[in-house]
């Protein structure tokens, strides 16, 4: 009994202590009256209108080693967009011996439709805006290049007419129905020319590419005047030209003639995806109710740095803020959109991400400009312009960039602070699980976001304080 009484006493004592400690309150304001008012940080928030206009993202970088884009799509809103691919060619082996008296049998181009995996945000290799267009026939055209693709053509998404011949190399035509493979027979004269390559050209692939400029592959626009068409993504690593010929073996004079096939790589060194749009007429500096989003060099939401700086400066003056003393805790862009009538069309029409991209001169020795993502995409927990279906908007963190814009005079800013809201693609590292984001120059969209004149308009949301 004595043990039970002792135990009961210990328990009661412990409970009493818990009750005493639980009643203690912490006064978090203790000492605050000794802090001068001008040293207290008061966080505020504001939502500013984002001055979004429409501008074509011209001369995007078309260089590719992943997917070749070939196709054409016509819509009522954006008109016709056509896509093609140009690439150098070279033997897959430098130890080719054509033998004696080689005679061409056939030559054809072969490539596989891309296998889009689950590790990235590209979810379709056949891109249509209407499911009924998935199996439509498309006329594919192949032309000879007049010069090789090199570093001077990497940072554009177009070829000039003088870069290729106007005579079809696949003179028997080629119709593609959207299957797993594309196979196009080429003119035998092209194969005969390949068989004249010298030993040094076969041994040095750069010499081969210079003597035999590659191919340019395009697609006819959709038949008729209605909407339709398809963009096809082909796996670059599977693109080859196969030359089948008959020859007399040189290593044994007693052997009869035999057939063989050699393979040439399409896209050796450089390959360039091209795009042509008829939507440039939609460009405007006016504040609209609706802003188009096209992608792959088409029209897109655009924010000029002078207009944005003016919005910020007007807000600061109205509140008697010194811009040099504004400290941004968070700055985010929000781009609202409205659902299309058919909700099933959202994955076809709308990108998964919209994020700011700007143009900057590649280096000090060239006028070539390259598109870059704002550095903010690396910031922790940034949504990177992900679509939020429940809130019907795109949202992203741009705190570092906006902080620079606020603290600098407009004379210290330049065009690198202007930006397009551009579709992104993502890729997940299967080993580490890291997610990487890139400008999406492979997918075509037909989306619309709300403009400045809409009831729910694009905004720049700031959480900030002003340092005295």
PyMOL commands that set and color helices and strands:
alter all, ss='L'
color gray80, all
select helices_A, chain A and resi 2-22+32-34+37-39+131-133+151-153+161-163+188-194+199-203+205-211+236-238+280-282+305-318+323-325+343-349+375-378+399-407+410-412+415-417
alter helices_A, ss='H'
color red, helices_A
select strands_A, chain A and resi 44-49+52-56+67-75+79-91+100-112+126-127+138-144+175-176+181-185+215-219+228-235+240-248+258-277+290-293+299-303+326-336+354-361+369-373+386-388+393-397+419-428+435-439+447-450+459-466
alter strands_A, ss='S'
color yellow, strands_A
deselect
rebuild
show_as cartoon
